């Protein structure tokens, strides 16, 4: 039953986006990033287990967003793709971002519906929420570097006081229609 609700919500969201495509096309944005996790941990009840990583690995990601410019803040929605090359995951996100001087502050929250492809292919629903907060220094309108934190809440498995977290540094390329 939960899958049907998420599928209906996804169809409604897609119809709304397509219905206002002319307005949204000018505000479409793609961020292509390469992330390097530097700290990873799990907070469970009264324990906090985390450590800096001794080795470096790259995690590519792509964010597709339709953003509405509301003055100093841009709000919208889209999708987030994380890939480990042989396995990838896409999920819907809601995004808020703002530019302050040469810095871009971005927060997004996503989850609920997941598309997996690669070695394992599936569309799944889950009570998993993935919020993220990043700050990036913009060298140009097309390139930025920054840092951020990502949390993973799974209330179906544990209460909200238990979650996983990752700190990353990243380089990001932005594509906007001109």
C-alpha positions as CSV (number, residue, x, y, z in Angstrom):
1,X,0.0,0.0,0.0
2,X,2.8,2.4,0.8
3,X,4.3,1.9,-2.6
4,X,1.1,2.9,-4.3
5,X,1.0,6.1,-2.3
6,X,4.5,7.0,-3.3
7,X,3.8,6.1,-6.9
8,X,0.7,8.4,-6.9
9,X,2.8,11.2,-5.3
10,X,5.5,10.8,-7.9
11,X,3.0,10.9,-10.8
12,X,1.3,14.0,-9.3
13,X,4.7,15.7,-8.8
14,X,5.7,14.9,-12.4
15,X,2.4,16.2,-13.8
16,X,2.8,19.4,-11.9
17,X,6.4,19.8,-13.2
18,X,5.4,19.1,-16.8
19,X,2.4,21.4,-16.5
20,X,4.7,24.4,-15.8
21,X,7.6,23.3,-17.9
22,X,8.0,26.6,-19.7
23,X,8.5,28.4,-16.4
24,X,10.7,25.7,-14.9
25,X,13.0,25.3,-17.9
26,X,14.6,28.6,-17.2
27,X,15.3,27.5,-13.6
28,X,16.5,24.0,-14.3
29,X,19.9,23.3,-12.8
30,X,22.2,20.3,-12.8
31,X,25.0,19.9,-10.3
32,X,27.7,17.3,-11.2
33,X,29.9,16.6,-8.2
34,X,32.8,14.5,-7.0
35,X,32.7,13.9,-3.2
36,X,35.4,12.7,-0.9
37,X,34.1,11.4,2.4
38,X,36.4,12.3,5.3
39,X,34.3,11.4,8.4
40,X,31.7,8.7,8.8
41,X,29.7,7.7,11.9
42,X,26.6,6.3,13.5
43,X,24.8,7.8,16.4
44,X,22.7,5.2,18.2
45,X,20.9,5.9,21.5
46,X,23.7,7.0,23.8
47,X,26.6,5.9,21.7
48,X,28.3,7.9,18.9
49,X,30.7,5.8,16.9
50,X,32.6,7.8,14.2
51,X,36.1,8.3,12.8
52,X,38.0,10.0,10.1
53,X,38.7,7.9,7.1
54,X,42.3,6.8,6.6
55,X,41.8,6.4,2.9
56,X,40.4,8.4,0.1
57,X,37.7,7.4,-2.4
58,X,35.6,9.4,-4.8
59,X,31.8,9.3,-4.8
60,X,30.3,10.9,-7.9
61,X,26.8,12.5,-7.6
62,X,24.4,14.4,-9.8
63,X,21.6,16.7,-8.5
64,X,18.8,17.7,-10.9
65,X,16.8,20.7,-9.5
66,X,14.0,22.9,-10.7
67,X,14.4,26.0,-8.6
68,X,12.1,29.0,-8.1
69,X,13.9,32.3,-7.4
70,X,12.3,33.9,-4.3
71,X,14.6,36.8,-3.9
72,X,17.6,35.8,-1.7
73,X,16.5,32.1,-1.6
74,X,15.8,29.6,-4.3
75,X,13.4,26.7,-3.5
76,X,12.5,23.7,-5.5
77,X,12.6,20.0,-6.0
78,X,14.3,17.4,-8.1
79,X,16.3,14.2,-7.8
80,X,19.6,13.2,-6.4
81,X,21.8,10.4,-7.9
82,X,24.7,8.8,-6.0
83,X,26.8,6.3,-7.8
84,X,29.6,3.9,-6.9
85,X,30.0,3.2,-10.6
86,X,28.7,-0.4,-10.4
87,X,25.7,0.5,-8.3
88,X,23.7,3.7,-8.3
89,X,20.7,5.1,-6.4
90,X,18.3,8.0,-7.2
91,X,15.7,9.5,-4.9
92,X,13.5,12.7,-4.9
93,X,14.7,15.8,-3.1
94,X,13.4,19.2,-1.9
95,X,16.0,21.9,-2.1
96,X,16.6,25.4,-0.6
97,X,19.7,27.4,-1.5
98,X,21.1,30.9,-1.2
99,X,24.1,32.8,-2.4
100,X,26.0,34.9,0.2
101,X,28.8,36.7,-1.6
102,X,31.0,34.0,-3.3
103,X,29.4,31.2,-1.1
104,X,26.4,29.0,-1.9
105,X,24.6,27.5,1.0
106,X,22.5,24.5,0.0
107,X,20.2,22.2,2.0
108,X,18.1,19.4,0.6
109,X,16.1,16.6,2.1
110,X,15.1,13.5,0.2
111,X,14.2,9.9,0.4
112,X,11.1,7.8,0.6
113,X,11.3,6.4,-3.0
114,X,14.5,4.9,-4.3
115,X,15.5,3.7,-7.7
116,X,18.5,1.4,-7.7
117,X,20.3,0.4,-10.8
118,X,23.5,-1.4,-11.6
119,X,24.2,-4.8,-10.0
120,X,20.9,-4.6,-8.2
121,X,17.9,-3.1,-10.0
122,X,14.8,-2.1,-8.1
123,X,12.3,0.6,-7.2
124,X,11.7,0.6,-3.5
125,X,9.9,2.7,-0.9
126,X,11.3,3.1,2.5
127,X,10.9,5.3,5.5
128,X,14.4,6.7,5.0
129,X,15.0,10.4,5.2
130,X,18.3,11.9,3.9
131,X,18.9,15.5,4.8
132,X,22.1,17.3,3.7
133,X,23.6,20.7,4.3
134,X,26.6,22.1,2.3
135,X,28.5,25.3,1.8
136,X,30.5,25.9,-1.4
137,X,32.9,28.6,-2.5
138,X,32.0,29.6,-6.1
139,X,35.1,30.1,-8.3
140,X,32.7,30.9,-11.2
141,X,29.0,30.3,-12.0
142,X,30.0,26.9,-13.2
143,X,32.5,25.6,-10.7
144,X,32.6,25.4,-6.9
145,X,34.3,23.5,-4.0
146,X,33.0,23.0,-0.6
147,X,32.1,20.8,2.4
148,X,29.0,19.4,3.9
149,X,27.3,16.9,6.0
150,X,24.7,14.2,5.2
151,X,22.5,12.3,7.7
152,X,20.6,9.1,7.1
153,X,17.5,8.6,9.3
154,X,15.6,5.3,9.2
155,X,12.7,5.7,11.6
156,X,11.3,2.3,10.6
157,X,14.5,0.7,12.0
158,X,15.3,3.0,14.9
159,X,14.0,6.2,16.5
160,X,15.1,9.7,15.3
161,X,17.9,9.8,17.9
162,X,19.7,7.1,15.9
163,X,21.2,8.0,12.5
164,X,24.2,7.7,10.3
165,X,26.2,10.6,9.1
166,X,29.0,11.5,6.7
167,X,31.1,14.6,6.3
168,X,32.4,15.3,2.8
169,X,34.5,17.7,0.7
170,X,33.5,18.1,-2.9
171,X,34.1,19.8,-6.2
172,X,31.0,20.6,-8.2
173,X,30.2,21.6,-11.8
174,X,26.9,23.4,-12.4
175,X,25.0,23.4,-15.7
176,X,22.2,26.0,-16.1
177,X,20.4,26.9,-19.4
178,X,21.4,30.3,-20.6
